[in-house]
Amino acid sequence: ASYFLDLVVPVRKRANGKCEITGKKTNDLIVHHLNGYHWCVEGRMDWDNVVVICKELHDDFHSKCGNGNNTAEQFWEFVEEYKKGLVTLDDFMEGYNANEKS
């Protein structure tokens, strides 16, 4: 199986040139694994384990939530807070990090 041909190309087509979270039309799209690529081996080629997002959102997510051990639950919590716009990303991560330590 080819990662690019069997996953990246079709899911980018599914997104129709738009970020699947913001709806923003851009050429700068990233195929993001919800459950981390390196630890979730069974999800690497699973269309349900990826979302096509703009680079800006992708960078925001990883700058706030780190790289590697990310989960789908963590991503959707990030998106929920991001879409609400009621708190800053820094506020969200302060709460997330506090929950992780308890």
Secondary structure as the mmCIF struct_conf table of DSSP 4:
data_model
#
loop_
_struct_conf.conf_type_id
_struct_conf.id
_struct_conf.beg_label_comp_id
_struct_conf.beg_label_asym_id
_struct_conf.beg_label_seq_id
_struct_conf.end_label_comp_id
_struct_conf.end_label_asym_id
_struct_conf.end_label_seq_id
HELX_RH_AL_P HELX_RH_AL_P1 TYR A 3 TYR A 3
HELX_RH_PI_P HELX_RH_PI_P1 PHE A 4 VAL A 8
HELX_RH_AL_P HELX_RH_AL_P2 VAL A 9 ALA A 15
TURN_TY1_P TURN_TY1_P1 ASN A 16 GLY A 17
STRN STRN1 LYS A 18 LYS A 18
TURN_TY1_P TURN_TY1_P2 GLU A 20 THR A 22
STRN STRN2 LYS A 25 LYS A 25
BEND BEND1 ASN A 27 ASN A 27
STRN STRN3 LEU A 29 HIS A 33
BEND BEND2 LEU A 34 ASN A 35
TURN_TY1_P TURN_TY1_P3 TYR A 37 TRP A 39
HELX_RH_3T_P HELX_RH_3T_P1 VAL A 41 GLY A 43
TURN_TY1_P TURN_TY1_P4 ARG A 44 MET A 45
HELX_RH_3T_P HELX_RH_3T_P2 TRP A 47 ASN A 49
STRN STRN4 VAL A 50 CYS A 54
HELX_RH_AL_P HELX_RH_AL_P3 LYS A 55 CYS A 65
BEND BEND3 ASN A 67 ASN A 69
HELX_RH_AL_P HELX_RH_AL_P4 ALA A 72 LYS A 84
BEND BEND4 LEU A 86 VAL A 87
HELX_RH_AL_P HELX_RH_AL_P5 LEU A 89 LYS A 101
#
